[in-house]
Amino acid sequence: MNRSSNDSITWFPACKLEDVPANGGVCVKYNDEQIALFHFARRGEWYASQNLCPHRQQMVLSRGIIGSENGEPKVACPFHKKTFSLVDGHCINGAECAIKVYPVKVEDGQVFIGVSKCVEEVYA
């Protein structure tokens, strides 16, 4: 699923379709950044977010529980169950903080994650 058509996006090949469990997540490393990639098989959708939990400052969101609330896809931190929107990153059960989200697209059995060129230039 591609949620952005912005030309300032660089797409990198994250993994093959079969590398991500149905209705689960994995962690993908891009340069020095860890990105949580989720496959909502029951919805036929893909989402990506930062892997860092903003509360515990641990790389755990890829192991979080995914689901939806009022039709909005979300991930819950496996430690404290704070839930975050996978559409825009806001904290669903509190306004304390938000997470970064990334666009995802699937082509020819490959999953791609989009990063902004600003992020790309920082790592160049």
Secondary structure in CASP SS format (residue, H / E / C, confidence):
PFRMAT SS
TARGET T0000
AUTHOR 0000-0000-0000
METHOD secondary structure of the structure
MODEL  1
M C 1.00
N C 1.00
R C 1.00
S C 1.00
S C 1.00
N C 1.00
D C 1.00
S C 1.00
I E 1.00
T E 1.00
W E 1.00
F E 1.00
P E 1.00
A E 1.00
C E 1.00
K E 1.00
L H 1.00
E H 1.00
D H 1.00
V C 1.00
P C 1.00
A C 1.00
N C 1.00
G E 1.00
G E 1.00
V E 1.00
C E 1.00
V E 1.00
K E 1.00
Y E 1.00
N C 1.00
D C 1.00
E E 1.00
Q E 1.00
I E 1.00
A E 1.00
L E 1.00
F E 1.00
H E 1.00
F E 1.00
A C 1.00
R C 1.00
R C 1.00
G C 1.00
E E 1.00
W E 1.00
Y E 1.00
A E 1.00
S E 1.00
Q E 1.00
N C 1.00
L E 1.00
C C 1.00
P C 1.00
H C 1.00
R C 1.00
Q C 1.00
Q C 1.00
M E 1.00
V C 1.00
L H 1.00
S H 1.00
R H 1.00
G C 1.00
I E 1.00
I E 1.00
G E 1.00
S E 1.00
E E 1.00
N C 1.00
G C 1.00
E E 1.00
P E 1.00
K E 1.00
V E 1.00
A E 1.00
C C 1.00
P C 1.00
F C 1.00
H C 1.00
K C 1.00
K C 1.00
T E 1.00
F E 1.00
S E 1.00
L C 1.00
V C 1.00
D C 1.00
G C 1.00
H E 1.00
C E 1.00
I C 1.00
N C 1.00
G C 1.00
A C 1.00
E C 1.00
C C 1.00
A E 1.00
I C 1.00
K C 1.00
V E 1.00
Y E 1.00
P C 1.00
V E 1.00
K E 1.00
V E 1.00
E E 1.00
D C 1.00
G C 1.00
Q E 1.00
V E 1.00
F E 1.00
I E 1.00
G E 1.00
V E 1.00
S E 1.00
K H 1.00
C H 1.00
V H 1.00
E H 1.00
E H 1.00
V H 1.00
Y H 1.00
A C 1.00
END
